[in-house]
Amino acid sequence: MERALELARFALCLSNPNPRVGCLLLSADGRVIGEGHTQQSGGPHAEVMALRDALERGETTRDATAFVTLEPCSHHGRTPPCCDALVAAKIGKVVIATADPNPLVAGEGIRRLRSASIGVELIAVADAVAQTSRELNIGFFSRMIRRTPWVRMKVAASLDGVTALNNGVSQWITGEAARADGHAWRARACAVLTGIGTVLEDNPSLDVRLVDTPRQPHLVVIDSRLQTPTHARLFTTPANGISRQIWIYHAERNASKEAALREAGAALIHMPGANDKVDLPNVMSDLARREVNELHVEAGHKLNGSLLREGLVDELLMYLAPQLLGQGAGLTNIGPLQRLEDGPMLRYASVGHVGRDVRIVARVQGHDEFLHAPAT
């Protein structure tokens, strides 16, 4: 199963919006005869890839044991059910790291395998293997269980928390290694979210450039008054030529601006909330309906603050440079607070060096509890 999890990691930036799954086939006499992981959306799943691998090796799959990091699917989606492929291959036993939280599966894959007289072993939820599989698919589990993406907010700052000088200069506070690492986190996300302030001030492309990627995450812009310029870099095709969708959420209506932005390549979603702002909780629900698992936020302190105040952020990805900058823009404008306990409480998930900088991954306390509960 550890090897199956290694295989699943190959799908980290590949399989969205499908979960990252690995499969290893062991022959009746204990030999590895097939390996595979989930391919791009619409392509074969891990089980089918492993069965194909065994066939190419000239191996028989009769009475083999399949080690799969997620319950085989039992429904017709973009591909046929994987449990049917395992039955047809005359697999003898299937060991599953964790059940599938998708209501279209949710134990049905296990039931169908057992009804075909295939032995099934489901690893306990508390087991480290099960937890690793869930962590690898934290966005998929979030979307299926909470009906919202797993929201990861990325911030690059000086050691005293400054993200830009008062004159707007921010490039580059952190070093090259941290920037490349940030692109790797972008690559694993289904979508990158930013605000109109960042678009107007920095004119970013927000694509993945510094690491190789088989796909580009979609782009989400929160733009209440439809101020996004049609010549903004975000409309430029990424350097690797991989297309992406651009979704602009807005509160005001303006037929001419909407038409111009659609012509530039954006999809416009009218989602008004209070005070002529975009309804951010509804944005998250809508992104889940659009099959966004992990949402990577790269925005300014105002939108960061709004997302935190609404309780919509699950995890912070912070890069801190070994430099003090004094006055300037901060990480977020959630204050001023009256009590210490009013600030969001976090739990350090990991702390380490990336080049000259420190990377901190911190989770909002309680937001990952769904990972530790049974999926069905």
Protein Blocks (a to p, Z undefined) as FASTA:
>chain_A
ZZmmmmmmmmmmmmpcbdcdddddddfkopafbdcddddehiacfklmmmmmmmmnopaf
ehiacddfbdcdfbdcfbccfklmmmmnopabdcdfbdcfbfklnomlmmmmmmnopacd
dddfklmklmmmmmmmmmmmmmmmnopacddddddddfkopabdfkopabdfbdfklmmm
mmmmmmmpmbdcddfklmmmnopgkiafkbccfbdcddddddfkopacfkbfklpccfkl
pacddddddfbdcfklmmmmmmnopacdddddehhiacfklmmmmmmmnopabdcddddf
klmmmmmmnopafbdcdddddbdehjaddfbdfbccfbfklpccdddfbdcdehjbccdd
dddehjlmmmmgcfZZ
